Amino acid sequence: MLSQSHISEPPQDTSQDAEDAGFLVRAQAMTLVPRRPIFLQQIRRDAFRIVDGCVVIYQELNGDRRQILDILGPGRIFSYAMASLENCEAQAVVPTKVERLVNSAVSPMEIQAALYLSFQRIQAHAVSLGRKTVTERIACFLLDLATQFARGIAGRASRKTTFALHLTRAEIADYLGLTLETVSRNLSRLKREKLISFVRPEIVTILDRAALERLAAGFSPSTIRPALALTTSE
């Protein structure tokens, strides 16, 4: 995260662009309005780094459907360059604090690297949707969010990781190409088999990371735990 000196008040000539693009301007920081579209094409000169919160990149589909393409957590950068993705839109799923990156705070190479990372993640996600089973997709999803949103690890031996699950079950379904019922059923089964736990839907703890990693890699549930019987196809 950049120091406070790198978080500048938005210039007067671009503040209206920020408001129109889905931002609330707050002095030296900016806050994304939850579930309001971010019109990337209107952010003409700026890039933004996520300080806290979550942004999704998605495409609208026919019939009030959409496909979420990428999930961005703290530290990720987004900019107008992401509008080059055809029919691409962005949205914060919770109140999301961002910092405007001026020329002195970020280089063109860093912006290019951030865009390339999103391209890589979207490509990997396309492979996941096309070739991975339901169990593999959900395991990969949980591991990715644990990396991006981890709140801490409770001991190396237990390898427990707690993270904020900002997406609703419906949004998870939009990301994984599944039905809401399939997402809920498989998360409940992972909880029942003590691979994960959640007292509240938005706070998840990975209890057995090694087992989850093996599920994500395509190992049969029966080879990980004999009693583990998870749905492996839609």
Secondary structure, DSSP 8 states (H G I E B T S, - for coil): ---GGG-----HHHHHHHHHTTEEEETTEEEE-BT-EE-GGG--S-EEEEEES-EEEEEEETTTEEEEEEEE-TT-EEEGGGGGSTTEEEEESS-EEEEEE-TTT--HHHHHHHHHHHHHHHHHHHHHHHH--HHHHHHHHHHHHHHHHEEEES-TTTT-EEEE--S-HHHHHHHHT--HHHHHHHHHHHHHTTSEE-SSTTEEEES-HHHHHHHHTT--HHHH-TT-------
